[in-house]
Amino acid sequence: MCTINGYDIAEKTRLFINVWAIDRDPEHWENPLEFKPERFLGEEGSGKSQLDTSLTAMIQCFEWKVDEKDGVVDMEEGHGFTLPRAHPLVCVPMVRLGQIPA
């Protein structure tokens, strides 16, 4: 058992965190409902550092398989403003490891 902010939490309790509310809390963010990705790039932002960690965890914990013919990725370009692929890439993650301990 541990106590967090006066609440007793039993061992093996699953906690759900309302990330939506945290990301929109006006006590922490100026204009929280405004789309401003640059707020994470300054000295107080951690966007760049978290990207590396998240990508590394996904590579470490999953085996990735391309869901295409013979595992070959079709790189044909489609039509559109951002040059999308003609045939969308579908990757299938398969768990490689158990859960990473916190």
NUBA-233844 format. One record per residue: residue number from 1; y, x, z of N, C-alpha, C in turn; residue in three letters. Coordinates in steps of 0.1 Angstrom, whole numbers. Layout:
BEGIN
<atom><seq>NUM</seq><n_c2>Y</n_c2><n_c1>X</n_c1><n_c3>Z</n_c3><ca_c2>Y</ca_c2><ca_c1>X</ca_c1><ca_c3>Z</ca_c3><c_c2>Y</c_c2><c_c1>X</c_c1><c_c3>Z</c_c3><type>Ala</type></atom>
...
//
This chain:
BEGIN
<atom><seq>1</seq><n_c2>-12</n_c2><n_c1>9</n_c1><n_c3>0</n_c3><ca_c2>0</ca_c2><ca_c1>0</ca_c1><ca_c3>0</ca_c3><c_c2>12</c_c2><c_c1>9</c_c1><c_c3>0</c_c3><type>Met</type></atom>
<atom><seq>2</seq><n_c2>22</n_c2><n_c1>5</n_c1><n_c3>-8</n_c3><ca_c2>35</ca_c2><ca_c1>12</ca_c1><ca_c3>-7</ca_c3><c_c2>46</c_c2><c_c1>2</c_c1><c_c3>-7</c_c3><type>Cys</type></atom>
<atom><seq>3</seq><n_c2>58</n_c2><n_c1>6</n_c1><n_c3>-3</n_c3><ca_c2>69</ca_c2><ca_c1>-3</ca_c1><ca_c3>-2</ca_c3><c_c2>80</c_c2><c_c1>2</c_c1><c_c3>-11</c_c3><type>Thr</type></atom>
<atom><seq>4</seq><n_c2>85</n_c2><n_c1>-7</n_c1><n_c3>-20</n_c3><ca_c2>96</ca_c2><ca_c1>-4</ca_c1><ca_c3>-29</ca_c3><c_c2>107</c_c2><c_c1>-15</c_c1><c_c3>-27</c_c3><type>Ile</type></atom>
<atom><seq>5</seq><n_c2>119</n_c2><n_c1>-10</n_c1><n_c3>-23</n_c3><ca_c2>130</ca_c2><ca_c1>-19</ca_c1><ca_c3>-21</ca_c3><c_c2>127</c_c2><c_c1>-30</c_c1><c_c3>-11</c_c3><type>Asn</type></atom>
<atom><seq>6</seq><n_c2>119</n_c2><n_c1>-27</n_c1><n_c3>-1</n_c3><ca_c2>115</ca_c2><ca_c1>-37</ca_c1><ca_c3>9</ca_c3><c_c2>103</c_c2><c_c1>-46</c_c1><c_c3>5</c_c3><type>Gly</type></atom>
<atom><seq>7</seq><n_c2>98</n_c2><n_c1>-44</n_c1><n_c3>-7</n_c3><ca_c2>86</ca_c2><ca_c1>-52</ca_c1><ca_c3>-11</ca_c3><c_c2>73</c_c2><c_c1>-44</c_c1><c_c3>-9</c_c3><type>Tyr</type></atom>
<atom><seq>8</seq><n_c2>63</n_c2><n_c1>-50</n_c1><n_c3>-2</n_c3><ca_c2>51</ca_c2><ca_c1>-43</ca_c1><ca_c3>0</ca_c3><c_c2>42</c_c2><c_c1>-46</c_c1><c_c3>-13</c_c3><type>Asp</type></atom>
<atom><seq>9</seq><n_c2>37</n_c2><n_c1>-35</n_c1><n_c3>-19</n_c3><ca_c2>30</ca_c2><ca_c1>-35</ca_c1><ca_c3>-31</ca_c3><c_c2>15</c_c2><c_c1>-31</c_c1><c_c3>-28</c_c3><type>Ile</type></atom>
<atom><seq>10</seq><n_c2>6</n_c2><n_c1>-39</n_c1><n_c3>-30</n_c3><ca_c2>-8</ca_c2><ca_c1>-36</ca_c1><ca_c3>-27</ca_c3><c_c2>-13</c_c2><c_c1>-26</c_c1><c_c3>-38</c_c3><type>Ala</type></atom>
<atom><seq>11</seq><n_c2>-23</n_c2><n_c1>-18</n_c1><n_c3>-34</n_c3><ca_c2>-29</ca_c2><ca_c1>-8</ca_c1><ca_c3>-43</ca_c3><c_c2>-35</c_c2><c_c1>-16</c_c1><c_c3>-55</c_c3><type>Glu</type></atom>
<atom><seq>12</seq><n_c2>-34</n_c2><n_c1>-10</n_c1><n_c3>-67</n_c3><ca_c2>-40</ca_c2><ca_c1>-16</ca_c1><ca_c3>-79</ca_c3><c_c2>-33</c_c2><c_c1>-29</c_c1><c_c3>-84</c_c3><type>Lys</type></atom>
<atom><seq>13</seq><n_c2>-21</n_c2><n_c1>-31</n_c1><n_c3>-78</n_c3><ca_c2>-14</ca_c2><ca_c1>-43</ca_c1><ca_c3>-83</ca_c3><c_c2>-7</c_c2><c_c1>-40</c_c1><c_c3>-96</c_c3><type>Thr</type></atom>
<atom><seq>14</seq><n_c2>-8</n_c2><n_c1>-50</n_c1><n_c3>-105</n_c3><ca_c2>-2</ca_c2><ca_c1>-48</ca_c1><ca_c3>-119</ca_c3><c_c2>12</c_c2><c_c1>-54</c_c1><c_c3>-118</c_c3><type>Arg</type></atom>
<atom><seq>15</seq><n_c2>22</n_c2><n_c1>-46</n_c1><n_c3>-122</n_c3><ca_c2>36</ca_c2><ca_c1>-50</ca_c1><ca_c3>-121</ca_c3><c_c2>41</c_c2><c_c1>-52</c_c1><c_c3>-136</c_c3><type>Leu</type></atom>
<atom><seq>16</seq><n_c2>48</n_c2><n_c1>-62</n_c1><n_c3>-138</n_c3><ca_c2>54</ca_c2><ca_c1>-65</ca_c1><ca_c3>-151</ca_c3><c_c2>69</c_c2><c_c1>-63</c_c1><c_c3>-150</c_c3><type>Phe</type></atom>
<atom><seq>17</seq><n_c2>74</n_c2><n_c1>-55</n_c1><n_c3>-158</n_c3><ca_c2>88</ca_c2><ca_c1>-51</ca_c1><ca_c3>-158</ca_c3><c_c2>95</c_c2><c_c1>-59</c_c1><c_c3>-169</c_c3><type>Ile</type></atom>
<atom><seq>18</seq><n_c2>106</n_c2><n_c1>-66</n_c1><n_c3>-166</n_c3><ca_c2>114</ca_c2><ca_c1>-73</ca_c1><ca_c3>-176</ca_c3><c_c2>123</c_c2><c_c1>-64</c_c1><c_c3>-183</c_c3><type>Asn</type></atom>
<atom><seq>19</seq><n_c2>118</n_c2><n_c1>-57</n_c1><n_c3>-193</n_c3><ca_c2>126</ca_c2><ca_c1>-47</ca_c1><ca_c3>-200</ca_c3><c_c2>138</c_c2><c_c1>-54</c_c1><c_c3>-208</c_c3><type>Val</type></atom>
<atom><seq>20</seq><n_c2>135</n_c2><n_c1>-66</n_c1><n_c3>-212</n_c3><ca_c2>146</ca_c2><ca_c1>-73</ca_c1><ca_c3>-220</ca_c3><c_c2>158</c_c2><c_c1>-74</c_c1><c_c3>-211</c_c3><type>Trp</type></atom>
<atom><seq>21</seq><n_c2>156</n_c2><n_c1>-78</n_c1><n_c3>-198</n_c3><ca_c2>167</ca_c2><ca_c1>-80</ca_c1><ca_c3>-189</ca_c3><c_c2>174</c_c2><c_c1>-67</c_c1><c_c3>-185</c_c3><type>Ala</type></atom>
<atom><seq>22</seq><n_c2>166</n_c2><n_c1>-56</n_c1><n_c3>-183</n_c3><ca_c2>171</ca_c2><ca_c1>-43</ca_c1><ca_c3>-180</ca_c3><c_c2>180</c_c2><c_c1>-38</c_c1><c_c3>-191</c_c3><type>Ile</type></atom>
<atom><seq>23</seq><n_c2>176</n_c2><n_c1>-40</n_c1><n_c3>-204</n_c3><ca_c2>183</ca_c2><ca_c1>-35</ca_c1><ca_c3>-215</ca_c3><c_c2>196</c_c2><c_c1>-43</c_c1><c_c3>-218</c_c3><type>Asp</type></atom>
<atom><seq>24</seq><n_c2>198</n_c2><n_c1>-55</n_c1><n_c3>-211</n_c3><ca_c2>209</ca_c2><ca_c1>-63</ca_c1><ca_c3>-213</ca_c3><c_c2>217</c_c2><c_c1>-65</c_c1><c_c3>-200</c_c3><type>Arg</type></atom>
<atom><seq>25</seq><n_c2>215</n_c2><n_c1>-57</n_c1><n_c3>-191</n_c3><ca_c2>222</ca_c2><ca_c1>-58</ca_c1><ca_c3>-178</ca_c3><c_c2>236</c_c2><c_c1>-52</c_c1><c_c3>-179</c_c3><type>Asp</type></atom>
<atom><seq>26</seq><n_c2>247</n_c2><n_c1>-61</n_c1><n_c3>-177</n_c3><ca_c2>261</ca_c2><ca_c1>-56</ca_c1><ca_c3>-178</ca_c3><c_c2>265</c_c2><c_c1>-46</c_c1><c_c3>-167</c_c3><type>Pro</type></atom>
<atom><seq>27</seq><n_c2>257</n_c2><n_c1>-45</n_c1><n_c3>-157</n_c3><ca_c2>260</ca_c2><ca_c1>-35</ca_c1><ca_c3>-146</ca_c3><c_c2>257</c_c2><c_c1>-21</c_c1><c_c3>-152</c_c3><type>Glu</type></atom>
<atom><seq>28</seq><n_c2>248</n_c2><n_c1>-20</n_c1><n_c3>-161</n_c3><ca_c2>244</ca_c2><ca_c1>-7</ca_c1><ca_c3>-167</ca_c3><c_c2>249</c_c2><c_c1>-4</c_c1><c_c3>-181</c_c3><type>His</type></atom>
<atom><seq>29</seq><n_c2>252</n_c2><n_c1>-14</n_c1><n_c3>-188</n_c3><ca_c2>257</ca_c2><ca_c1>-12</ca_c1><ca_c3>-202</ca_c3><c_c2>270</c_c2><c_c1>-19</c_c1><c_c3>-205</c_c3><type>Trp</type></atom>
<atom><seq>30</seq><n_c2>279</n_c2><n_c1>-12</n_c1><n_c3>-211</n_c3><ca_c2>291</ca_c2><ca_c1>-19</ca_c1><ca_c3>-216</ca_c3><c_c2>287</c_c2><c_c1>-27</c_c1><c_c3>-229</c_c3><type>Glu</type></atom>
<atom><seq>31</seq><n_c2>291</n_c2><n_c1>-39</n_c1><n_c3>-229</n_c3><ca_c2>288</ca_c2><ca_c1>-48</ca_c1><ca_c3>-240</ca_c3><c_c2>273</c_c2><c_c1>-47</c_c1><c_c3>-244</c_c3><type>Asn</type></atom>
<atom><seq>32</seq><n_c2>264</n_c2><n_c1>-51</n_c1><n_c3>-234</n_c3><ca_c2>250</ca_c2><ca_c1>-50</ca_c1><ca_c3>-236</ca_c3><c_c2>244</c_c2><c_c1>-57</c_c1><c_c3>-247</c_c3><type>Pro</type></atom>
<atom><seq>33</seq><n_c2>250</n_c2><n_c1>-68</n_c1><n_c3>-252</n_c3><ca_c2>244</ca_c2><ca_c1>-76</ca_c1><ca_c3>-263</ca_c3><c_c2>249</c_c2><c_c1>-70</c_c1><c_c3>-277</c_c3><type>Leu</type></atom>
<atom><seq>34</seq><n_c2>257</n_c2><n_c1>-60</n_c1><n_c3>-277</n_c3><ca_c2>262</ca_c2><ca_c1>-55</ca_c1><ca_c3>-289</ca_c3><c_c2>252</c_c2><c_c1>-44</c_c1><c_c3>-294</c_c3><type>Glu</type></atom>
<atom><seq>35</seq><n_c2>249</n_c2><n_c1>-44</n_c1><n_c3>-307</n_c3><ca_c2>240</ca_c2><ca_c1>-33</ca_c1><ca_c3>-312</ca_c3><c_c2>247</c_c2><c_c1>-20</c_c1><c_c3>-314</c_c3><type>Phe</type></atom>
<atom><seq>36</seq><n_c2>244</n_c2><n_c1>-11</n_c1><n_c3>-305</n_c3><ca_c2>251</ca_c2><ca_c1>2</ca_c1><ca_c3>-305</ca_c3><c_c2>241</c_c2><c_c1>13</c_c1><c_c3>-302</c_c3><type>Lys</type></atom>
<atom><seq>37</seq><n_c2>233</n_c2><n_c1>17</n_c1><n_c3>-312</n_c3><ca_c2>223</ca_c2><ca_c1>27</ca_c1><ca_c3>-310</ca_c3><c_c2>229</c_c2><c_c1>41</c_c1><c_c3>-306</c_c3><type>Pro</type></atom>
<atom><seq>38</seq><n_c2>241</n_c2><n_c1>43</n_c1><n_c3>-309</n_c3><ca_c2>248</ca_c2><ca_c1>56</ca_c1><ca_c3>-306</ca_c3><c_c2>249</c_c2><c_c1>58</c_c1><c_c3>-291</c_c3><type>Glu</type></atom>
<atom><seq>39</seq><n_c2>248</n_c2><n_c1>47</n_c1><n_c3>-283</n_c3><ca_c2>250</ca_c2><ca_c1>48</ca_c1><ca_c3>-269</ca_c3><c_c2>238</c_c2><c_c1>57</c_c1><c_c3>-263</c_c3><type>Arg</type></atom>
<atom><seq>40</seq><n_c2>227</n_c2><n_c1>59</n_c1><n_c3>-270</n_c3><ca_c2>216</ca_c2><ca_c1>66</ca_c1><ca_c3>-265</ca_c3><c_c2>216</c_c2><c_c1>81</c_c1><c_c3>-269</c_c3><type>Phe</type></atom>
<atom><seq>41</seq><n_c2>226</n_c2><n_c1>85</n_c1><n_c3>-277</n_c3><ca_c2>227</ca_c2><ca_c1>98</ca_c1><ca_c3>-283</ca_c3><c_c2>236</c_c2><c_c1>108</c_c1><c_c3>-275</c_c3><type>Leu</type></atom>
<atom><seq>42</seq><n_c2>244</n_c2><n_c1>103</n_c1><n_c3>-267</n_c3><ca_c2>253</ca_c2><ca_c1>112</ca_c1><ca_c3>-259</ca_c3><c_c2>247</c_c2><c_c1>119</c_c1><c_c3>-248</c_c3><type>Gly</type></atom>
<atom><seq>43</seq><n_c2>255</n_c2><n_c1>125</n_c1><n_c3>-239</n_c3><ca_c2>250</ca_c2><ca_c1>132</ca_c1><ca_c3>-228</ca_c3><c_c2>241</c_c2><c_c1>124</c_c1><c_c3>-218</c_c3><type>Glu</type></atom>
<atom><seq>44</seq><n_c2>244</n_c2><n_c1>111</n_c1><n_c3>-217</n_c3><ca_c2>237</ca_c2><ca_c1>103</ca_c1><ca_c3>-208</ca_c3><c_c2>225</c_c2><c_c1>96</c_c1><c_c3>-215</c_c3><type>Glu</type></atom>
<atom><seq>45</seq><n_c2>224</n_c2><n_c1>97</n_c1><n_c3>-228</n_c3><ca_c2>213</ca_c2><ca_c1>90</ca_c1><ca_c3>-235</ca_c3><c_c2>201</c_c2><c_c1>99</c_c1><c_c3>-235</c_c3><type>Gly</type></atom>
<atom><seq>46</seq><n_c2>190</n_c2><n_c1>92</n_c1><n_c3>-236</n_c3><ca_c2>177</ca_c2><ca_c1>100</ca_c1><ca_c3>-236</ca_c3><c_c2>169</c_c2><c_c1>96</c_c1><c_c3>-248</c_c3><type>Ser</type></atom>
<atom><seq>47</seq><n_c2>175</n_c2><n_c1>90</n_c1><n_c3>-258</n_c3><ca_c2>167</ca_c2><ca_c1>85</ca_c1><ca_c3>-270</ca_c3><c_c2>160</c_c2><c_c1>96</c_c1><c_c3>-277</c_c3><type>Gly</type></atom>
<atom><seq>48</seq><n_c2>166</n_c2><n_c1>107</n_c1><n_c3>-280</n_c3><ca_c2>160</ca_c2><ca_c1>118</ca_c1><ca_c3>-287</ca_c3><c_c2>148</c_c2><c_c1>124</c_c1><c_c3>-280</c_c3><type>Lys</type></atom>
<atom><seq>49</seq><n_c2>150</n_c2><n_c1>126</n_c1><n_c3>-267</n_c3><ca_c2>139</ca_c2><ca_c1>132</ca_c1><ca_c3>-259</ca_c3><c_c2>127</c_c2><c_c1>123</c_c1><c_c3>-257</c_c3><type>Ser</type></atom>
<atom><seq>50</seq><n_c2>130</n_c2><n_c1>110</n_c1><n_c3>-256</n_c3><ca_c2>119</ca_c2><ca_c1>100</ca_c1><ca_c3>-255</ca_c3><c_c2>111</c_c2><c_c1>98</c_c1><c_c3>-267</c_c3><type>Gln</type></atom>
<atom><seq>51</seq><n_c2>117</n_c2><n_c1>100</n_c1><n_c3>-279</n_c3><ca_c2>111</ca_c2><ca_c1>99</ca_c1><ca_c3>-292</ca_c3><c_c2>99</c_c2><c_c1>109</c_c1><c_c3>-293</c_c3><type>Leu</type></atom>
<atom><seq>52</seq><n_c2>102</n_c2><n_c1>121</n_c1><n_c3>-290</n_c3><ca_c2>92</ca_c2><ca_c1>132</ca_c1><ca_c3>-290</ca_c3><c_c2>80</c_c2><c_c1>129</c_c1><c_c3>-281</c_c3><type>Asp</type></atom>
<atom><seq>53</seq><n_c2>83</n_c2><n_c1>125</n_c1><n_c3>-269</n_c3><ca_c2>73</ca_c2><ca_c1>121</ca_c1><ca_c3>-259</ca_c3><c_c2>64</c_c2><c_c1>110</c_c1><c_c3>-264</c_c3><type>Thr</type></atom>
<atom><seq>54</seq><n_c2>70</n_c2><n_c1>99</n_c1><n_c3>-269</n_c3><ca_c2>63</ca_c2><ca_c1>88</ca_c1><ca_c3>-273</ca_c3><c_c2>54</c_c2><c_c1>91</c_c1><c_c3>-285</c_c3><type>Ser</type></atom>
<atom><seq>55</seq><n_c2>59</n_c2><n_c1>98</n_c1><n_c3>-295</n_c3><ca_c2>52</ca_c2><ca_c1>102</ca_c1><ca_c3>-307</ca_c3><c_c2>40</c_c2><c_c1>111</c_c1><c_c3>-303</c_c3><type>Leu</type></atom>
<atom><seq>56</seq><n_c2>42</n_c2><n_c1>121</n_c1><n_c3>-294</n_c3><ca_c2>32</ca_c2><ca_c1>129</ca_c1><ca_c3>-289</ca_c3><c_c2>21</c_c2><c_c1>122</c_c1><c_c3>-282</c_c3><type>Thr</type></atom>
<atom><seq>57</seq><n_c2>24</n_c2><n_c1>112</n_c1><n_c3>-274</n_c3><ca_c2>14</ca_c2><ca_c1>104</ca_c1><ca_c3>-267</ca_c3><c_c2>6</c_c2><c_c1>96</c_c1><c_c3>-277</c_c3><type>Ala</type></atom>
<atom><seq>58</seq><n_c2>12</n_c2><n_c1>90</n_c1><n_c3>-287</n_c3><ca_c2>5</ca_c2><ca_c1>83</ca_c1><ca_c3>-297</ca_c3><c_c2>-5</c_c2><c_c1>91</c_c1><c_c3>-305</c_c3><type>Met</type></atom>
<atom><seq>59</seq><n_c2>-1</n_c2><n_c1>104</n_c1><n_c3>-308</n_c3><ca_c2>-9</ca_c2><ca_c1>113</ca_c1><ca_c3>-316</ca_c3><c_c2>-21</c_c2><c_c1>117</c_c1><c_c3>-307</c_c3><type>Ile</type></atom>
<atom><seq>60</seq><n_c2>-18</n_c2><n_c1>120</n_c1><n_c3>-294</n_c3><ca_c2>-28</ca_c2><ca_c1>125</ca_c1><ca_c3>-285</ca_c3><c_c2>-39</c_c2><c_c1>114</c_c1><c_c3>-281</c_c3><type>Gln</type></atom>
<atom><seq>61</seq><n_c2>-34</n_c2><n_c1>102</n_c1><n_c3>-280</n_c3><ca_c2>-43</ca_c2><ca_c1>91</ca_c1><ca_c3>-274</ca_c3><c_c2>-51</c_c2><c_c1>83</c_c1><c_c3>-285</c_c3><type>Cys</type></atom>
<atom><seq>62</seq><n_c2>-47</n_c2><n_c1>84</n_c1><n_c3>-298</n_c3><ca_c2>-53</ca_c2><ca_c1>76</ca_c1><ca_c3>-308</ca_c3><c_c2>-58</c_c2><c_c1>85</c_c1><c_c3>-319</c_c3><type>Phe</type></atom>
<atom><seq>63</seq><n_c2>-69</n_c2><n_c1>80</n_c1><n_c3>-325</n_c3><ca_c2>-73</ca_c2><ca_c1>86</ca_c1><ca_c3>-338</ca_c3><c_c2>-68</c_c2><c_c1>76</c_c1><c_c3>-349</c_c3><type>Glu</type></atom>
<atom><seq>64</seq><n_c2>-61</n_c2><n_c1>82</n_c1><n_c3>-359</n_c3><ca_c2>-55</ca_c2><ca_c1>73</ca_c1><ca_c3>-369</ca_c3><c_c2>-62</c_c2><c_c1>73</c_c1><c_c3>-382</c_c3><type>Trp</type></atom>
<atom><seq>65</seq><n_c2>-65</n_c2><n_c1>61</n_c1><n_c3>-387</n_c3><ca_c2>-72</ca_c2><ca_c1>59</ca_c1><ca_c3>-399</ca_c3><c_c2>-63</c_c2><c_c1>52</c_c1><c_c3>-409</c_c3><type>Lys</type></atom>
<atom><seq>66</seq><n_c2>-62</n_c2><n_c1>56</n_c1><n_c3>-421</n_c3><ca_c2>-55</ca_c2><ca_c1>50</ca_c1><ca_c3>-432</ca_c3><c_c2>-63</c_c2><c_c1>38</c_c1><c_c3>-437</c_c3><type>Val</type></atom>
<atom><seq>67</seq><n_c2>-58</n_c2><n_c1>26</n_c1><n_c3>-437</n_c3><ca_c2>-66</ca_c2><ca_c1>15</ca_c1><ca_c3>-442</ca_c3><c_c2>-63</c_c2><c_c1>13</c_c1><c_c3>-457</c_c3><type>Asp</type></atom>
<atom><seq>68</seq><n_c2>-67</n_c2><n_c1>23</n_c1><n_c3>-465</n_c3><ca_c2>-65</ca_c2><ca_c1>22</ca_c1><ca_c3>-480</ca_c3><c_c2>-78</c_c2><c_c1>27</c_c1><c_c3>-486</c_c3><type>Glu</type></atom>
<atom><seq>69</seq><n_c2>-79</n_c2><n_c1>25</n_c1><n_c3>-499</n_c3><ca_c2>-91</ca_c2><ca_c1>29</ca_c1><ca_c3>-506</ca_c3><c_c2>-94</c_c2><c_c1>44</c_c1><c_c3>-504</c_c3><type>Lys</type></atom>
<atom><seq>70</seq><n_c2>-105</n_c2><n_c1>47</n_c1><n_c3>-500</n_c3><ca_c2>-110</ca_c2><ca_c1>61</ca_c1><ca_c3>-498</ca_c3><c_c2>-101</c_c2><c_c1>69</c_c1><c_c3>-488</c_c3><type>Asp</type></atom>
<atom><seq>71</seq><n_c2>-93</n_c2><n_c1>62</n_c1><n_c3>-480</n_c3><ca_c2>-84</ca_c2><ca_c1>69</ca_c1><ca_c3>-471</ca_c3><c_c2>-72</c_c2><c_c1>76</c_c1><c_c3>-478</c_c3><type>Gly</type></atom>
<atom><seq>72</seq><n_c2>-69</n_c2><n_c1>73</n_c1><n_c3>-491</n_c3><ca_c2>-59</ca_c2><ca_c1>79</ca_c1><ca_c3>-498</ca_c3><c_c2>-46</c_c2><c_c1>70</c_c1><c_c3>-498</c_c3><type>Val</type></atom>
<atom><seq>73</seq><n_c2>-35</n_c2><n_c1>76</n_c1><n_c3>-495</n_c3><ca_c2>-23</ca_c2><ca_c1>68</ca_c1><ca_c3>-494</ca_c3><c_c2>-16</c_c2><c_c1>67</c_c1><c_c3>-507</c_c3><type>Val</type></atom>
<atom><seq>74</seq><n_c2>-13</n_c2><n_c1>55</n_c1><n_c3>-512</n_c3><ca_c2>-7</ca_c2><ca_c1>52</ca_c1><ca_c3>-524</ca_c3><c_c2>8</c_c2><c_c1>54</c_c1><c_c3>-523</c_c3><type>Asp</type></atom>
<atom><seq>75</seq><n_c2>14</n_c2><n_c1>64</n_c1><n_c3>-529</n_c3><ca_c2>28</ca_c2><ca_c1>67</ca_c1><ca_c3>-527</ca_c3><c_c2>37</c_c2><c_c1>61</c_c1><c_c3>-538</c_c3><type>Met</type></atom>
<atom><seq>76</seq><n_c2>32</n_c2><n_c1>52</n_c1><n_c3>-546</n_c3><ca_c2>40</ca_c2><ca_c1>45</ca_c1><ca_c3>-556</ca_c3><c_c2>52</c_c2><c_c1>38</c_c1><c_c3>-550</c_c3><type>Glu</type></atom>
<atom><seq>77</seq><n_c2>64</n_c2><n_c1>40</n_c1><n_c3>-555</n_c3><ca_c2>76</ca_c2><ca_c1>34</ca_c1><ca_c3>-550</ca_c3><c_c2>77</c_c2><c_c1>20</c_c1><c_c3>-556</c_c3><type>Glu</type></atom>
<atom><seq>78</seq><n_c2>83</n_c2><n_c1>11</n_c1><n_c3>-547</n_c3><ca_c2>86</ca_c2><ca_c1>-2</ca_c1><ca_c3>-552</ca_c3><c_c2>100</c_c2><c_c1>-4</c_c1><c_c3>-555</c_c3><type>Gly</type></atom>
<atom><seq>79</seq><n_c2>105</n_c2><n_c1>-16</n_c1><n_c3>-557</n_c3><ca_c2>119</ca_c2><ca_c1>-18</ca_c1><ca_c3>-560</ca_c3><c_c2>126</c_c2><c_c1>-23</c_c1><c_c3>-548</c_c3><type>His</type></atom>
<atom><seq>80</seq><n_c2>138</n_c2><n_c1>-18</n_c1><n_c3>-546</n_c3><ca_c2>146</ca_c2><ca_c1>-23</ca_c1><ca_c3>-534</ca_c3><c_c2>157</c_c2><c_c1>-13</c_c1><c_c3>-531</c_c3><type>Gly</type></atom>
<atom><seq>81</seq><n_c2>165</n_c2><n_c1>-16</n_c1><n_c3>-522</n_c3><ca_c2>177</ca_c2><ca_c1>-8</ca_c1><ca_c3>-519</ca_c3><c_c2>173</c_c2><c_c1>5</c_c1><c_c3>-512</c_c3><type>Phe</type></atom>
<atom><seq>82</seq><n_c2>162</n_c2><n_c1>5</n_c1><n_c3>-504</n_c3><ca_c2>158</ca_c2><ca_c1>17</ca_c1><ca_c3>-497</ca_c3><c_c2>145</c_c2><c_c1>23</c_c1><c_c3>-502</c_c3><type>Thr</type></atom>
<atom><seq>83</seq><n_c2>142</n_c2><n_c1>20</n_c1><n_c3>-515</n_c3><ca_c2>129</ca_c2><ca_c1>25</ca_c1><ca_c3>-521</ca_c3><c_c2>117</c_c2><c_c1>23</c_c1><c_c3>-513</c_c3><type>Leu</type></atom>
<atom><seq>84</seq><n_c2>113</n_c2><n_c1>10</n_c1><n_c3>-510</n_c3><ca_c2>101</ca_c2><ca_c1>8</ca_c1><ca_c3>-502</ca_c3><c_c2>89</c_c2><c_c1>12</c_c1><c_c3>-510</c_c3><type>Pro</type></atom>
<atom><seq>85</seq><n_c2>78</n_c2><n_c1>13</n_c1><n_c3>-504</n_c3><ca_c2>65</ca_c2><ca_c1>16</ca_c1><ca_c3>-511</ca_c3><c_c2>60</c_c2><c_c1>3</c_c1><c_c3>-518</c_c3><type>Arg</type></atom>
<atom><seq>86</seq><n_c2>54</n_c2><n_c1>5</n_c1><n_c3>-529</n_c3><ca_c2>49</ca_c2><ca_c1>-6</ca_c1><ca_c3>-537</ca_c3><c_c2>38</c_c2><c_c1>-13</c_c1><c_c3>-529</c_c3><type>Ala</type></atom>
<atom><seq>87</seq><n_c2>30</n_c2><n_c1>-5</n_c1><n_c3>-522</n_c3><ca_c2>19</ca_c2><ca_c1>-10</ca_c1><ca_c3>-514</ca_c3><c_c2>21</c_c2><c_c1>-5</c_c1><c_c3>-500</c_c3><type>His</type></atom>
<atom><seq>88</seq><n_c2>23</n_c2><n_c1>-14</n_c1><n_c3>-490</n_c3><ca_c2>27</ca_c2><ca_c1>-10</ca_c1><ca_c3>-476</ca_c3><c_c2>15</c_c2><c_c1>-2</c_c1><c_c3>-470</c_c3><type>Pro</type></atom>
<atom><seq>89</seq><n_c2>20</n_c2><n_c1>8</n_c1><n_c3>-462</n_c3><ca_c2>10</ca_c2><ca_c1>17</ca_c1><ca_c3>-455</ca_c3><c_c2>5</c_c2><c_c1>10</c_c1><c_c3>-443</c_c3><type>Leu</type></atom>
<atom><seq>90</seq><n_c2>-8</n_c2><n_c1>9</n_c1><n_c3>-441</n_c3><ca_c2>-14</ca_c2><ca_c1>3</ca_c1><ca_c3>-429</ca_c3><c_c2>-22</c_c2><c_c1>14</c_c1><c_c3>-422</c_c3><type>Val</type></atom>
<atom><seq>91</seq><n_c2>-18</n_c2><n_c1>17</n_c1><n_c3>-410</n_c3><ca_c2>-26</ca_c2><ca_c1>27</ca_c1><ca_c3>-402</ca_c3><c_c2>-33</c_c2><c_c1>19</c_c1><c_c3>-391</c_c3><type>Cys</type></atom>
<atom><seq>92</seq><n_c2>-45</n_c2><n_c1>23</n_c1><n_c3>-388</n_c3><ca_c2>-53</ca_c2><ca_c1>16</ca_c1><ca_c3>-378</ca_c3><c_c2>-55</c_c2><c_c1>26</c_c1><c_c3>-366</c_c3><type>Val</type></atom>
<atom><seq>93</seq><n_c2>-49</n_c2><n_c1>23</n_c1><n_c3>-354</n_c3><ca_c2>-51</ca_c2><ca_c1>32</ca_c1><ca_c3>-343</ca_c3><c_c2>-65</c_c2><c_c1>29</c_c1><c_c3>-336</c_c3><type>Pro</type></atom>
<atom><seq>94</seq><n_c2>-72</n_c2><n_c1>39</n_c1><n_c3>-333</n_c3><ca_c2>-85</ca_c2><ca_c1>38</ca_c1><ca_c3>-326</ca_c3><c_c2>-84</c_c2><c_c1>47</c_c1><c_c3>-313</c_c3><type>Met</type></atom>
<atom><seq>95</seq><n_c2>-86</n_c2><n_c1>41</n_c1><n_c3>-301</n_c3><ca_c2>-85</ca_c2><ca_c1>48</ca_c1><ca_c3>-289</ca_c3><c_c2>-93</c_c2><c_c1>60</c_c1><c_c3>-289</c_c3><type>Val</type></atom>
<atom><seq>96</seq><n_c2>-87</n_c2><n_c1>72</n_c1><n_c3>-286</n_c3><ca_c2>-94</ca_c2><ca_c1>84</ca_c1><ca_c3>-285</ca_c3><c_c2>-97</c_c2><c_c1>88</c_c1><c_c3>-270</c_c3><type>Arg</type></atom>
<atom><seq>97</seq><n_c2>-88</n_c2><n_c1>85</n_c1><n_c3>-262</n_c3><ca_c2>-89</ca_c2><ca_c1>89</ca_c1><ca_c3>-248</ca_c3><c_c2>-88</c_c2><c_c1>76</c_c1><c_c3>-239</c_c3><type>Leu</type></atom>
<atom><seq>98</seq><n_c2>-91</n_c2><n_c1>78</n_c1><n_c3>-226</n_c3><ca_c2>-89</ca_c2><ca_c1>67</ca_c1><ca_c3>-217</ca_c3><c_c2>-74</c_c2><c_c1>67</c_c1><c_c3>-214</c_c3><type>Gly</type></atom>
<atom><seq>99</seq><n_c2>-70</n_c2><n_c1>58</n_c1><n_c3>-205</n_c3><ca_c2>-55</ca_c2><ca_c1>57</ca_c1><ca_c3>-202</ca_c3><c_c2>-51</c_c2><c_c1>70</c_c1><c_c3>-196</c_c3><type>Gln</type></atom>
<atom><seq>100</seq><n_c2>-39</n_c2><n_c1>74</n_c1><n_c3>-199</n_c3><ca_c2>-33</ca_c2><ca_c1>86</ca_c1><ca_c3>-193</ca_c3><c_c2>-28</c_c2><c_c1>83</c_c1><c_c3>-179</c_c3><type>Ile</type></atom>
<atom><seq>101</seq><n_c2>-32</n_c2><n_c1>90</n_c1><n_c3>-169</n_c3><ca_c2>-28</ca_c2><ca_c1>87</ca_c1><ca_c3>-155</ca_c3><c_c2>-13</c_c2><c_c1>89</c_c1><c_c3>-154</c_c3><type>Pro</type></atom>
<atom><seq>102</seq><n_c2>-7</n_c2><n_c1>80</n_c1><n_c3>-146</n_c3><ca_c2>8</ca_c2><ca_c1>80</ca_c1><ca_c3>-144</ca_c3><c_c2>12</c_c2><c_c1>92</c_c1><c_c3>-135</c_c3><type>Ala</type></atom>
//
